[in-house]
């Protein structure tokens, strides 16, 4: 039997009380494909929006096998022990065939998920590029409304399109592993350019020397790239999340970065730019969905694909026919 939908007042009261069950319900409503659910979530967010914005918003990404979940758990436990409330939005890659996702982060972060002042929310990407889920922004706002002062967004892995992660957070932490040199070629420049902090993880045992050597190589490579945050030289640290080494230095650097941004006024400007980017994205998504829903567009797209595949029309010619099907006489000109 389905649970009754909570009211706006119930959601607001539950979030202000830090109720994790209510927080999960609110995020589920925001992620729902039902317009009524999303409207309910938006209404409660509008009420609580003035009480959000003070949290540390950190994006964490890294090469496969760099120990992202281990690092998040170690840092999260460390922060909770020092009085912080930590929310982790762990993004799982959706199946390209079935649309499902692994959603295994609560299993991988057992110590952190057991703490009262921690919250882990796995969310599928659902085909969205950029390494983040479709409703990550809403989830961040709701977590802040529930009293979490550190929000960590874990992306699915390193890729050029993951620069979108920087449009969500205040600080991007890139996690790498010992052994530089040729590996630098395998790391997309896009994500390195937006990294505010680089950490070479797994610097323990026999790998300590290799980690220090790799950190030096990354520092040298960064000299050839523009600063991710103007006036901030991206630090490169070494750490061992598994051994709990380097966590304090990692967090101190995150705090130094925030202080730098606050002093220069960049934090406020970045947050404002992110909001405007979100607005633009929302409008474009709705307009595109409405266009595809217009009568004749689906058939026109099918014909256009066949024409392009069979080389009976150029791509601009095929695109013009699709636009004509959706807009009629008001169709824009394809350039």
Secondary structure, 3 states (H helix, E strand, C coil): CCCCCCCHHHHHHHHHCCCHHHHHHHHHHHHCCCHHHHHHHHHHHHHHHHHCCCCEEEEEEECCCCCHHHHHHHHHHHHHHCCCCEEEEEEECECCCCCCECCCHHHHCHHHHCCCCEEEEEEECCCCCCCCCCCHHHHHHHHHHCCCCEEEEECCCCCHHHHHHHHCCCEEEEEEECCCCCHHHHCCHHHHHCCCEEEEECCCHHHHHHHHHHHHHHHHHHCCCCCCECCECCEEEECECCCCECHHHHHHHHHHHHHHHHHHCHHHHHHHHHHHHHHHHHHHHHHHHHHHCCCCHHHHHHHHHHHHHCCCCCHHHHHHHHHHHHHHHHCCCCC
